Amino acid sequence: MNAAVRAVVRKAIFHNVEIYGIYHGYTGLIEGQIEKLELGSVGDIIHRGGTKLYSARCPEFKTIEGQKKGIEQLKKHGIEGLVVIGGDGSYMGAKKLTEHGFPCVGVPGTIDNDIPGTDFTIGFDTALNTVIDAIDKIRDTATSHERTYVIEVMGRHAGDIALWSGLAGGAETILIPEENYDMDDIVARLKRGNERGKKHSIIIVAEGVGSGVDFAKQIEEATTFETRVSVLGHVQRGGSPTASDRVLASRLGAFAVELLLEGKGGRCVGIQKNELVHHDIIEILDQPHTIDNDMYRLSKELSI
Ligand code: F6P
């Protein structure tokens, strides 16, 4: 997100527009934690994970009173347009501000890759690479000790991290919240693999499917193969961003500013087929997140 913040600030200043940072998300907006930013304010952050502006969940912003307080603060500081970087909670707030008539542009920032209207969200590629690194390391033990490994990755509602990392990491089984699974089939496949000499397996479980720990117990009981579990957790949400994420964040952040300068509020930006796109932020939130079915099918075909 830092790369996106930097792009927004620099693009605005490039066009001689004053730019302010709001700290701690909508909580900071309501409380007026607002500060003018300069070129140097966003120096030395492009390679850092997280966000220099901090982040917070804000239940108050779900209320009309909270939203009105936010708009008052924006007006008080002479702010005429807002770039909101984040996931569905952030977009929901941007949608509310749009409905109140305040010009907002949403920039998709979440490791879950579950914002409609864009092929990729900022942070997804970095999280994916963290997961791949972990899978590769775990695979060494899995191979040496001839064990089955269950690796639980993030994704409360979306299976993208599990699907992409499972495909890239050569997992035997990938479980995602968008698809049902058949335990008997998983066990049968593990046993078949074992009979033909395959002594280790990697199973990726998205957290939205259920607990990786419970799943590992069930697998061990049903197969009698020694099974271990690794829950990767919040390491997936940090670390220096990949080049691809930095470029994506820079492009999307700058594009959001361009739209506001053209007087186009109520939009959210994205990248589709490597082209910058923008959609109506109110309509986009009604669209369900879907996984790439071709990729899901491929993951099954390659792990027979
Ligand atoms: O950023 C999205 C996400 O990673 C989800 O996949 C996950 O369920 C959630 O955040 C966990 O966040 P927290 O522990 O901060 O509530």
py3Dmol code that shows the C-alpha trace and the ligand (Angstrom):
import py3Dmol

protein = """\
ATOM      1  CA  MET A   1       0.000   0.000   0.000  1.00  0.00           C
ATOM      2  CA  ASN A   2       2.943   2.318   0.593  1.00  0.00           C
ATOM      3  CA  ALA A   3       3.737   2.283  -3.115  1.00  0.00           C
ATOM      4  CA  ALA A   4       0.133   3.326  -3.816  1.00  0.00           C
ATOM      5  CA  VAL A   5       0.256   6.110  -1.211  1.00  0.00           C
ATOM      6  CA  ARG A   6       3.503   7.347  -2.761  1.00  0.00           C
ATOM      7  CA  ALA A   7       1.980   7.326  -6.251  1.00  0.00           C
ATOM      8  CA  VAL A   8      -1.105   9.258  -5.128  1.00  0.00           C
ATOM      9  CA  VAL A   9       0.995  11.904  -3.383  1.00  0.00           C
ATOM     10  CA  ARG A  10       3.542  12.332  -6.166  1.00  0.00           C
ATOM     11  CA  LYS A  11       0.966  12.325  -8.968  1.00  0.00           C
ATOM     12  CA  ALA A  12      -1.072  15.012  -7.192  1.00  0.00           C
ATOM     13  CA  ILE A  13       1.980  17.192  -6.567  1.00  0.00           C
ATOM     14  CA  PHE A  14       3.086  16.680 -10.178  1.00  0.00           C
ATOM     15  CA  HIS A  15      -0.221  18.315 -11.149  1.00  0.00           C
ATOM     16  CA  ASN A  16       0.219  21.099  -8.571  1.00  0.00           C
ATOM     17  CA  VAL A  17      -2.553  19.773  -6.382  1.00  0.00           C
ATOM     18  CA  GLU A  18      -2.303  19.921  -2.594  1.00  0.00           C
ATOM     19  CA  ILE A  19      -2.453  16.502  -1.033  1.00  0.00           C
ATOM     20  CA  TYR A  20      -3.354  15.405   2.492  1.00  0.00           C
ATOM     21  CA  GLY A  21      -2.887  12.064   4.221  1.00  0.00           C
ATOM     22  CA  ILE A  22      -5.554  10.669   6.519  1.00  0.00           C
ATOM     23  CA  TYR A  23      -4.085   8.485   9.244  1.00  0.00           C
ATOM     24  CA  HIS A  24      -5.766   5.368  10.684  1.00  0.00           C
ATOM     25  CA  GLY A  25      -8.384   5.037   7.962  1.00  0.00           C
ATOM     26  CA  TYR A  26     -11.955   6.140   8.617  1.00  0.00           C
ATOM     27  CA  THR A  27     -11.257   6.401  12.366  1.00  0.00           C
ATOM     28  CA  GLY A  28      -8.645   9.044  11.638  1.00  0.00           C
ATOM     29  CA  LEU A  29     -10.971  10.724   9.172  1.00  0.00           C
ATOM     30  CA  ILE A  30     -13.684  11.094  11.825  1.00  0.00           C
ATOM     31  CA  GLU A  31     -11.131  12.324  14.376  1.00  0.00           C
ATOM     32  CA  GLY A  32      -9.431  14.681  11.938  1.00  0.00           C
ATOM     33  CA  GLN A  33      -6.060  12.931  11.855  1.00  0.00           C
ATOM     34  CA  ILE A  34      -5.287  14.700   8.630  1.00  0.00           C
ATOM     35  CA  GLU A  35      -1.925  16.107   7.565  1.00  0.00           C
ATOM     36  CA  LYS A  36      -0.604  17.825   4.485  1.00  0.00           C
ATOM     37  CA  LEU A  37       1.880  15.632   2.635  1.00  0.00           C
ATOM     38  CA  GLU A  38       4.885  16.727   0.622  1.00  0.00           C
ATOM     39  CA  LEU A  39       7.132  14.945  -1.867  1.00  0.00           C
ATOM     40  CA  GLY A  40       9.473  13.950   0.949  1.00  0.00           C
ATOM     41  CA  SER A  41       6.630  12.573   3.080  1.00  0.00           C
ATOM     42  CA  VAL A  42       6.526   9.500   0.892  1.00  0.00           C
ATOM     43  CA  GLY A  43      10.267   9.093   0.331  1.00  0.00           C
ATOM     44  CA  ASP A  44      11.876   5.766   1.184  1.00  0.00           C
ATOM     45  CA  ILE A  45       8.624   3.814   1.502  1.00  0.00           C
ATOM     46  CA  ILE A  46       8.187   2.114  -1.890  1.00  0.00           C
ATOM     47  CA  HIS A  47      10.013  -1.002  -0.679  1.00  0.00           C
ATOM     48  CA  ARG A  48       8.228  -1.276   2.671  1.00  0.00           C
ATOM     49  CA  GLY A  49       5.195  -3.414   3.442  1.00  0.00           C
ATOM     50  CA  GLY A  50       2.148  -2.117   5.281  1.00  0.00           C
ATOM     51  CA  THR A  51       1.112   1.503   5.090  1.00  0.00           C
ATOM     52  CA  LYS A  52       2.765   4.627   6.371  1.00  0.00           C
ATOM     53  CA  LEU A  53      -0.717   6.048   6.973  1.00  0.00           C
ATOM     54  CA  TYR A  54      -1.644   3.165   9.322  1.00  0.00           C
ATOM     55  CA  SER A  55      -4.910   1.318   9.109  1.00  0.00           C
ATOM     56  CA  ALA A  56      -7.870   0.700  11.411  1.00  0.00           C
ATOM     57  CA  ARG A  57     -11.272  -0.911  11.444  1.00  0.00           C
ATOM     58  CA  CYS A  58     -13.972   1.681  12.125  1.00  0.00           C
ATOM     59  CA  PRO A  59     -17.444   0.468  13.137  1.00  0.00           C
ATOM     60  CA  GLU A  60     -18.555   4.102  13.596  1.00  0.00           C
ATOM     61  CA  PHE A  61     -18.126   4.771   9.895  1.00  0.00           C
ATOM     62  CA  LYS A  62     -20.870   2.231   9.188  1.00  0.00           C
ATOM     63  CA  THR A  63     -23.346   4.728  10.692  1.00  0.00           C
ATOM     64  CA  ILE A  64     -24.710   7.798   8.908  1.00  0.00           C
ATOM     65  CA  GLU A  65     -23.524   9.978  11.820  1.00  0.00           C
ATOM     66  CA  GLY A  66     -19.981   8.647  11.405  1.00  0.00           C
ATOM     67  CA  GLN A  67     -20.065   9.234   7.669  1.00  0.00           C
ATOM     68  CA  LYS A  68     -21.303  12.799   8.157  1.00  0.00           C
ATOM     69  CA  LYS A  69     -18.557  13.506  10.688  1.00  0.00           C
ATOM     70  CA  GLY A  70     -16.047  12.269   8.113  1.00  0.00           C
ATOM     71  CA  ILE A  71     -17.415  14.540   5.418  1.00  0.00           C
ATOM     72  CA  GLU A  72     -17.320  17.525   7.813  1.00  0.00           C
ATOM     73  CA  GLN A  73     -13.632  16.856   8.441  1.00  0.00           C
ATOM     74  CA  LEU A  74     -12.933  16.635   4.725  1.00  0.00           C
ATOM     75  CA  LYS A  75     -14.687  19.951   4.121  1.00  0.00           C
ATOM     76  CA  LYS A  76     -12.948  21.559   7.088  1.00  0.00           C
ATOM     77  CA  HIS A  77      -9.587  20.737   5.524  1.00  0.00           C
ATOM     78  CA  GLY A  78     -10.702  21.942   2.086  1.00  0.00           C
ATOM     79  CA  ILE A  79     -10.415  18.443   0.664  1.00  0.00           C
ATOM     80  CA  GLU A  80     -12.313  18.004  -2.601  1.00  0.00           C
ATOM     81  CA  GLY A  81     -11.669  14.389  -3.461  1.00  0.00           C
ATOM     82  CA  LEU A  82     -10.599  11.223  -1.671  1.00  0.00           C
ATOM     83  CA  VAL A  83      -8.564   8.214  -2.729  1.00  0.00           C
ATOM     84  CA  VAL A  84      -9.409   5.184  -0.593  1.00  0.00           C
ATOM     85  CA  ILE A  85      -6.962   2.283  -0.647  1.00  0.00           C
ATOM     86  CA  GLY A  86      -8.100  -1.028   0.803  1.00  0.00           C
ATOM     87  CA  GLY A  87     -10.376  -4.044   0.675  1.00  0.00           C
ATOM     88  CA  ASP A  88     -14.119  -4.491   0.975  1.00  0.00           C
ATOM     89  CA  GLY A  89     -14.479  -2.526   4.252  1.00  0.00           C
ATOM     90  CA  SER A  90     -12.674   0.457   2.728  1.00  0.00           C
ATOM     91  CA  TYR A  91     -14.723   0.205  -0.445  1.00  0.00           C
ATOM     92  CA  MET A  92     -17.934   0.094   1.577  1.00  0.00           C
ATOM     93  CA  GLY A  93     -16.942   3.387   3.223  1.00  0.00           C
ATOM     94  CA  ALA A  94     -16.058   4.897  -0.169  1.00  0.00           C
ATOM     95  CA  LYS A  95     -19.438   3.800  -1.460  1.00  0.00           C
ATOM     96  CA  LYS A  96     -21.170   5.575   1.443  1.00  0.00           C
ATOM     97  CA  LEU A  97     -19.192   8.784   0.836  1.00  0.00           C
ATOM     98  CA  THR A  98     -20.114   8.572  -2.842  1.00  0.00           C
ATOM     99  CA  GLU A  99     -23.790   8.208  -1.928  1.00  0.00           C
ATOM    100  CA  HIS A 100     -23.422  11.362   0.203  1.00  0.00           C
ATOM    101  CA  GLY A 101     -22.092  13.105  -2.934  1.00  0.00           C
ATOM    102  CA  PHE A 102     -18.411  13.225  -1.956  1.00  0.00           C
ATOM    103  CA  PRO A 103     -16.010  12.363  -4.831  1.00  0.00           C
ATOM    104  CA  CYS A 104     -14.118   9.170  -4.006  1.00  0.00           C
ATOM    105  CA  VAL A 105     -11.997   6.740  -5.954  1.00  0.00           C
ATOM    106  CA  GLY A 106     -11.267   3.265  -4.597  1.00  0.00           C
ATOM    107  CA  VAL A 107      -7.909   1.557  -5.113  1.00  0.00           C
ATOM    108  CA  PRO A 108      -7.962  -2.222  -4.491  1.00  0.00           C
ATOM    109  CA  GLY A 109      -5.506  -3.112  -1.739  1.00  0.00           C
ATOM    110  CA  THR A 110      -5.868  -6.536  -0.140  1.00  0.00           C
ATOM    111  CA  ILE A 111      -3.845  -9.737  -0.211  1.00  0.00           C
ATOM    112  CA  ASP A 112      -7.069 -11.683  -0.794  1.00  0.00           C
ATOM    113  CA  ASN A 113      -7.460 -10.592  -4.439  1.00  0.00           C
ATOM    114  CA  ASP A 114     -11.207 -10.531  -3.922  1.00  0.00           C
ATOM    115  CA  ILE A 115     -12.236  -7.074  -5.117  1.00  0.00           C
ATOM    116  CA  PRO A 116     -14.447  -7.211  -8.211  1.00  0.00           C
ATOM    117  CA  GLY A 117     -13.495  -5.050 -11.204  1.00  0.00           C
ATOM    118  CA  THR A 118      -9.803  -5.877 -11.180  1.00  0.00           C
ATOM    119  CA  ASP A 119      -7.792  -8.956 -12.070  1.00  0.00           C
ATOM    120  CA  PHE A 120      -5.309  -8.229  -9.281  1.00  0.00           C
ATOM    121  CA  THR A 121      -5.301  -6.354  -5.995  1.00  0.00           C
ATOM    122  CA  ILE A 122      -2.271  -4.699  -4.428  1.00  0.00           C
ATOM    123  CA  GLY A 123      -0.528  -7.097  -2.038  1.00  0.00           C
ATOM    124  CA  PHE A 124      -1.721 -10.338  -3.605  1.00  0.00           C
ATOM    125  CA  ASP A 125       1.503 -11.033  -5.495  1.00  0.00           C
ATOM    126  CA  THR A 126       3.646 -10.312  -2.440  1.00  0.00           C
ATOM    127  CA  ALA A 127       1.536 -12.597  -0.228  1.00  0.00           C
ATOM    128  CA  LEU A 128       1.655 -15.268  -2.899  1.00  0.00           C
ATOM    129  CA  ASN A 129       5.431 -15.175  -3.031  1.00  0.00           C
ATOM    130  CA  THR A 130       5.623 -15.452   0.761  1.00  0.00           C
ATOM    131  CA  VAL A 131       3.405 -18.514   0.628  1.00  0.00           C
ATOM    132  CA  ILE A 132       5.425 -20.080  -2.198  1.00  0.00           C
ATOM    133  CA  ASP A 133       8.628 -19.561  -0.242  1.00  0.00           C
ATOM    134  CA  ALA A 134       7.027 -21.343   2.734  1.00  0.00           C
ATOM    135  CA  ILE A 135       5.694 -24.207   0.603  1.00  0.00           C
ATOM    136  CA  ASP A 136       9.119 -24.773  -0.963  1.00  0.00           C
ATOM    137  CA  LYS A 137      10.747 -24.904   2.464  1.00  0.00           C
ATOM    138  CA  ILE A 138       8.084 -27.166   3.935  1.00  0.00           C
ATOM    139  CA  ARG A 139       8.376 -29.426   0.890  1.00  0.00           C
ATOM    140  CA  ASP A 140      12.010 -30.177   1.816  1.00  0.00           C
ATOM    141  CA  THR A 141      10.883 -31.634   5.151  1.00  0.00           C
ATOM    142  CA  ALA A 142       7.882 -33.305   3.591  1.00  0.00           C
ATOM    143  CA  THR A 143      10.172 -35.087   1.115  1.00  0.00           C
ATOM    144  CA  SER A 144      12.898 -36.001   3.612  1.00  0.00           C
ATOM    145  CA  HIS A 145      10.511 -37.287   6.276  1.00  0.00           C
ATOM    146  CA  GLU A 146       7.958 -38.711   3.861  1.00  0.00           C
ATOM    147  CA  ARG A 147       5.070 -36.872   5.430  1.00  0.00           C
ATOM    148  CA  THR A 148       1.854 -35.268   4.395  1.00  0.00           C
ATOM    149  CA  TYR A 149       1.708 -31.529   5.047  1.00  0.00           C
ATOM    150  CA  VAL A 150      -1.373 -29.390   5.410  1.00  0.00           C
ATOM    151  CA  ILE A 151      -0.605 -25.701   4.912  1.00  0.00           C
ATOM    152  CA  GLU A 152      -3.314 -23.236   5.930  1.00  0.00           C
ATOM    153  CA  VAL A 153      -3.184 -19.934   4.072  1.00  0.00           C
ATOM    154  CA  MET A 154      -5.224 -16.762   4.392  1.00  0.00           C
ATOM    155  CA  GLY A 155      -8.484 -16.166   2.610  1.00  0.00           C
ATOM    156  CA  ARG A 156     -11.529 -15.991   4.827  1.00  0.00           C
ATOM    157  CA  HIS A 157     -13.894 -15.666   1.912  1.00  0.00           C
ATOM    158  CA  ALA A 158     -11.669 -15.983  -1.123  1.00  0.00           C
ATOM    159  CA  GLY A 159      -9.558 -18.873  -2.358  1.00  0.00           C
ATOM    160  CA  ASP A 160      -7.192 -16.967  -4.633  1.00  0.00           C
ATOM    161  CA  ILE A 161      -4.123 -17.224  -2.390  1.00  0.00           C
ATOM    162  CA  ALA A 162      -4.726 -20.957  -1.928  1.00  0.00           C
ATOM    163  CA  LEU A 163      -5.399 -21.596  -5.592  1.00  0.00           C
ATOM    164  CA  TRP A 164      -2.485 -19.613  -7.010  1.00  0.00           C
ATOM    165  CA  SER A 165       0.021 -20.762  -4.396  1.00  0.00           C
ATOM    166  CA  GLY A 166      -1.193 -24.342  -4.664  1.00  0.00           C
ATOM    167  CA  LEU A 167      -0.740 -24.313  -8.420  1.00  0.00           C
ATOM    168  CA  ALA A 168       2.643 -22.592  -8.236  1.00  0.00           C
ATOM    169  CA  GLY A 169       3.786 -24.770  -5.343  1.00  0.00           C
ATOM    170  CA  GLY A 170       2.750 -28.069  -6.923  1.00  0.00           C
ATOM    171  CA  ALA A 171       0.226 -28.967  -4.214  1.00  0.00           C
ATOM    172  CA  GLU A 172      -1.609 -32.292  -4.503  1.00  0.00           C
ATOM    173  CA  THR A 173      -4.848 -30.850  -3.136  1.00  0.00           C
ATOM    174  CA  ILE A 174      -6.178 -27.282  -2.903  1.00  0.00           C
ATOM    175  CA  LEU A 175      -9.216 -26.466  -0.795  1.00  0.00           C
ATOM    176  CA  ILE A 176     -10.940 -23.123  -1.319  1.00  0.00           C
ATOM    177  CA  PRO A 177     -14.124 -21.632   0.153  1.00  0.00           C
ATOM    178  CA  GLU A 178     -15.727 -21.262  -3.282  1.00  0.00           C
ATOM    179  CA  GLU A 179     -15.715 -25.020  -3.978  1.00  0.00           C
ATOM    180  CA  ASN A 180     -16.977 -28.033  -2.033  1.00  0.00           C
ATOM    181  CA  TYR A 181     -14.638 -30.905  -1.404  1.00  0.00           C
ATOM    182  CA  ASP A 182     -15.020 -34.617  -0.887  1.00  0.00           C
ATOM    183  CA  MET A 183     -12.890 -36.016   1.938  1.00  0.00           C
ATOM    184  CA  ASP A 184     -13.172 -39.585   0.643  1.00  0.00           C
ATOM    185  CA  ASP A 185     -11.830 -38.470  -2.703  1.00  0.00           C
ATOM    186  CA  ILE A 186      -8.881 -36.631  -1.107  1.00  0.00           C
ATOM    187  CA  VAL A 187      -8.016 -39.669   1.010  1.00  0.00           C
ATOM    188  CA  ALA A 188      -8.338 -42.021  -1.980  1.00  0.00           C
ATOM    189  CA  ARG A 189      -5.998 -39.812  -4.030  1.00  0.00           C
ATOM    190  CA  LEU A 190      -3.420 -39.710  -1.227  1.00  0.00           C
ATOM    191  CA  LYS A 191      -3.544 -43.492  -0.916  1.00  0.00           C
ATOM    192  CA  ARG A 192      -3.287 -43.979  -4.679  1.00  0.00           C
ATOM    193  CA  GLY A 193      -0.262 -41.691  -4.759  1.00  0.00           C
ATOM    194  CA  ASN A 194       1.326 -43.601  -1.906  1.00  0.00           C
ATOM    195  CA  GLU A 195       0.806 -46.930  -3.672  1.00  0.00           C
ATOM    196  CA  ARG A 196       2.620 -45.705  -6.738  1.00  0.00           C
ATOM    197  CA  GLY A 197       5.585 -44.621  -4.574  1.00  0.00           C
ATOM    198  CA  LYS A 198       4.731 -41.035  -3.684  1.00  0.00           C
ATOM    199  CA  LYS A 199       5.632 -40.707  -0.026  1.00  0.00           C
ATOM    200  CA  HIS A 200       4.873 -37.043   0.627  1.00  0.00           C
ATOM    201  CA  SER A 201       2.057 -34.656  -0.188  1.00  0.00           C
ATOM    202  CA  ILE A 202       1.263 -30.975   0.155  1.00  0.00           C
ATOM    203  CA  ILE A 203      -2.325 -29.905   0.795  1.00  0.00           C
ATOM    204  CA  ILE A 204      -3.232 -26.219   0.756  1.00  0.00           C
ATOM    205  CA  VAL A 205      -6.286 -25.142   2.748  1.00  0.00           C
ATOM    206  CA  ALA A 206      -7.698 -21.619   2.616  1.00  0.00           C
ATOM    207  CA  GLU A 207      -8.687 -20.503   6.135  1.00  0.00           C
ATOM    208  CA  GLY A 208     -12.253 -19.920   4.943  1.00  0.00           C
ATOM    209  CA  VAL A 209     -12.670 -23.678   4.419  1.00  0.00           C
ATOM    210  CA  GLY A 210     -11.966 -24.456   8.063  1.00  0.00           C
ATOM    211  CA  SER A 211      -9.109 -25.143  10.426  1.00  0.00           C
ATOM    212  CA  GLY A 212      -5.989 -26.646   8.855  1.00  0.00           C
ATOM    213  CA  VAL A 213      -5.246 -28.313  12.203  1.00  0.00           C
ATOM    214  CA  ASP A 214      -8.576 -30.167  12.210  1.00  0.00           C
ATOM    215  CA  PHE A 215      -8.187 -31.063   8.596  1.00  0.00           C
ATOM    216  CA  ALA A 216      -4.704 -32.520   9.194  1.00  0.00           C
ATOM    217  CA  LYS A 217      -6.069 -34.699  12.029  1.00  0.00           C
ATOM    218  CA  GLN A 218      -8.793 -36.060   9.772  1.00  0.00           C
ATOM    219  CA  ILE A 219      -6.278 -36.804   7.018  1.00  0.00           C
ATOM    220  CA  GLU A 220      -3.922 -38.593   9.389  1.00  0.00           C
ATOM    221  CA  GLU A 221      -6.728 -40.707  10.845  1.00  0.00           C
ATOM    222  CA  ALA A 222      -8.109 -41.637   7.454  1.00  0.00           C
ATOM    223  CA  THR A 223      -4.771 -42.421   5.749  1.00  0.00           C
ATOM    224  CA  THR A 224      -2.540 -43.365   8.714  1.00  0.00           C
ATOM    225  CA  PHE A 225       0.184 -41.299   6.970  1.00  0.00           C
ATOM    226  CA  GLU A 226       2.195 -39.075   9.293  1.00  0.00           C
ATOM    227  CA  THR A 227       0.684 -35.610   8.802  1.00  0.00           C
ATOM    228  CA  ARG A 228       1.833 -32.195   9.976  1.00  0.00           C
ATOM    229  CA  VAL A 229       0.235 -28.778   9.725  1.00  0.00           C
ATOM    230  CA  SER A 230       1.557 -25.264   9.223  1.00  0.00           C
ATOM    231  CA  VAL A 231      -0.674 -22.237   9.663  1.00  0.00           C
ATOM    232  CA  LEU A 232       1.089 -19.400   7.850  1.00  0.00           C
ATOM    233  CA  GLY A 233      -1.015 -16.579   9.319  1.00  0.00           C
ATOM    234  CA  HIS A 234      -0.063 -12.923   9.258  1.00  0.00           C
ATOM    235  CA  VAL A 235       3.395 -13.348   7.734  1.00  0.00           C
ATOM    236  CA  GLN A 236       1.386 -13.296   4.526  1.00  0.00           C
ATOM    237  CA  ARG A 237       0.372  -9.689   5.130  1.00  0.00           C
ATOM    238  CA  GLY A 238       3.810  -8.127   5.409  1.00  0.00           C
ATOM    239  CA  GLY A 239       7.244  -7.928   3.910  1.00  0.00           C
ATOM    240  CA  SER A 240       8.855  -5.955   1.167  1.00  0.00           C
ATOM    241  CA  PRO A 241       6.487  -5.846  -1.822  1.00  0.00           C
ATOM    242  CA  THR A 242       7.366  -7.661  -5.033  1.00  0.00           C
ATOM    243  CA  ALA A 243       8.291  -5.619  -8.113  1.00  0.00           C
ATOM    244  CA  SER A 244       4.971  -6.559  -9.646  1.00  0.00           C
ATOM    245  CA  ASP A 245       3.026  -5.217  -6.637  1.00  0.00           C
ATOM    246  CA  ARG A 246       5.028  -1.980  -6.600  1.00  0.00           C
ATOM    247  CA  VAL A 247       4.316  -1.386 -10.276  1.00  0.00           C
ATOM    248  CA  LEU A 248       0.628  -2.238  -9.873  1.00  0.00           C
ATOM    249  CA  ALA A 249       0.297   0.055  -6.850  1.00  0.00           C
ATOM    250  CA  SER A 250       2.075   2.897  -8.648  1.00  0.00           C
ATOM    251  CA  ARG A 251      -0.146   2.580 -11.718  1.00  0.00           C
ATOM    252  CA  LEU A 252      -3.407   2.303  -9.779  1.00  0.00           C
ATOM    253  CA  GLY A 253      -2.580   5.084  -7.300  1.00  0.00           C
ATOM    254  CA  ALA A 254      -1.663   7.533 -10.069  1.00  0.00           C
ATOM    255  CA  PHE A 255      -4.717   6.548 -12.110  1.00  0.00           C
ATOM    256  CA  ALA A 256      -7.018   7.241  -9.164  1.00  0.00           C
ATOM    257  CA  VAL A 257      -5.649  10.794  -8.951  1.00  0.00           C
ATOM    258  CA  GLU A 258      -6.096  11.252 -12.714  1.00  0.00           C
ATOM    259  CA  LEU A 259      -9.759  10.319 -12.433  1.00  0.00           C
ATOM    260  CA  LEU A 260     -10.377  12.759  -9.584  1.00  0.00           C
ATOM    261  CA  LEU A 261      -8.621  15.513 -11.557  1.00  0.00           C
ATOM    262  CA  GLU A 262     -10.955  14.778 -14.458  1.00  0.00           C
ATOM    263  CA  GLY A 263     -13.878  15.211 -12.066  1.00  0.00           C
ATOM    264  CA  LYS A 264     -14.689  11.509 -12.043  1.00  0.00           C
ATOM    265  CA  GLY A 265     -15.663  10.513  -8.513  1.00  0.00           C
ATOM    266  CA  GLY A 266     -17.622   7.445  -7.425  1.00  0.00           C
ATOM    267  CA  ARG A 267     -15.241   5.144  -9.257  1.00  0.00           C
ATOM    268  CA  CYS A 268     -12.885   2.337  -8.353  1.00  0.00           C
ATOM    269  CA  VAL A 269      -9.801   1.544 -10.348  1.00  0.00           C
ATOM    270  CA  GLY A 270      -8.448  -1.789 -11.417  1.00  0.00           C
ATOM    271  CA  ILE A 271      -6.364  -3.644 -13.930  1.00  0.00           C
ATOM    272  CA  GLN A 272      -7.998  -6.005 -16.394  1.00  0.00           C
ATOM    273  CA  LYS A 273      -6.048  -7.738 -19.159  1.00  0.00           C
ATOM    274  CA  ASN A 274      -3.159  -5.421 -18.186  1.00  0.00           C
ATOM    275  CA  GLU A 275      -5.199  -2.304 -19.006  1.00  0.00           C
ATOM    276  CA  LEU A 276      -6.127   0.293 -16.391  1.00  0.00           C
ATOM    277  CA  VAL A 277      -9.902   0.366 -15.968  1.00  0.00           C
ATOM    278  CA  HIS A 278     -12.430   2.083 -13.731  1.00  0.00           C
ATOM    279  CA  HIS A 279     -15.906   1.081 -12.638  1.00  0.00           C
ATOM    280  CA  ASP A 280     -18.811   2.509 -10.684  1.00  0.00           C
ATOM    281  CA  ILE A 281     -17.975   1.892  -7.018  1.00  0.00           C
ATOM    282  CA  ILE A 282     -21.619   1.480  -6.027  1.00  0.00           C
ATOM    283  CA  GLU A 283     -22.286  -1.156  -8.668  1.00  0.00           C
ATOM    284  CA  ILE A 284     -19.016  -3.017  -8.197  1.00  0.00           C
ATOM    285  CA  LEU A 285     -19.779  -3.908  -4.607  1.00  0.00           C
ATOM    286  CA  ASP A 286     -22.876  -5.808  -5.736  1.00  0.00           C
ATOM    287  CA  GLN A 287     -20.772  -8.093  -7.903  1.00  0.00           C
ATOM    288  CA  PRO A 288     -19.679 -11.367  -6.321  1.00  0.00           C
ATOM    289  CA  HIS A 289     -16.036 -12.347  -6.227  1.00  0.00           C
ATOM    290  CA  THR A 290     -15.353 -15.340  -8.423  1.00  0.00           C
ATOM    291  CA  ILE A 291     -12.315 -17.547  -8.771  1.00  0.00           C
ATOM    292  CA  ASP A 292     -10.742 -18.400 -12.083  1.00  0.00           C
ATOM    293  CA  ASN A 293     -12.505 -21.659 -12.934  1.00  0.00           C
ATOM    294  CA  ASP A 294     -10.045 -22.603 -15.678  1.00  0.00           C
ATOM    295  CA  MET A 295      -7.238 -22.314 -13.200  1.00  0.00           C
ATOM    296  CA  TYR A 296      -9.071 -24.378 -10.620  1.00  0.00           C
ATOM    297  CA  ARG A 297      -9.669 -27.092 -13.218  1.00  0.00           C
ATOM    298  CA  LEU A 298      -6.013 -26.954 -14.257  1.00  0.00           C
ATOM    299  CA  SER A 299      -4.859 -27.349 -10.664  1.00  0.00           C
ATOM    300  CA  LYS A 300      -6.899 -30.550 -10.467  1.00  0.00           C
ATOM    301  CA  GLU A 301      -5.637 -31.865 -13.782  1.00  0.00           C
ATOM    302  CA  LEU A 302      -1.990 -31.280 -12.843  1.00  0.00           C
ATOM    303  CA  SER A 303      -2.264 -32.946  -9.451  1.00  0.00           C
ATOM    304  CA  ILE A 304      -3.763 -36.286 -10.503  1.00  0.00           C
TER     305      ILE A 304
END
"""
ligand_1 = """\
16
F6P
O -6.465 -9.069 4.450
C -7.506 -10.011 4.389
C -7.274 -11.069 5.395
O -5.978 -11.485 5.210
C -8.168 -12.297 5.371
O -7.820 -13.300 4.462
C -8.082 -12.754 6.771
O -9.129 -13.533 7.146
C -8.064 -11.467 7.521
O -7.438 -10.547 6.678
C -7.392 -11.554 8.816
O -7.196 -10.292 9.320
P -7.297 -9.954 10.848
O -6.659 -11.091 11.542
O -6.537 -8.697 10.966
O -8.734 -9.806 11.165
"""
view = py3Dmol.view(width=600, height=400)
view.addModel(protein, "pdb")
view.setStyle({"model": 0}, {"cartoon": {"style": "trace"}})
view.addModel(ligand_1, "xyz")
view.setStyle({"model": 1}, {"stick": {}})
view.zoomTo()
view.show()
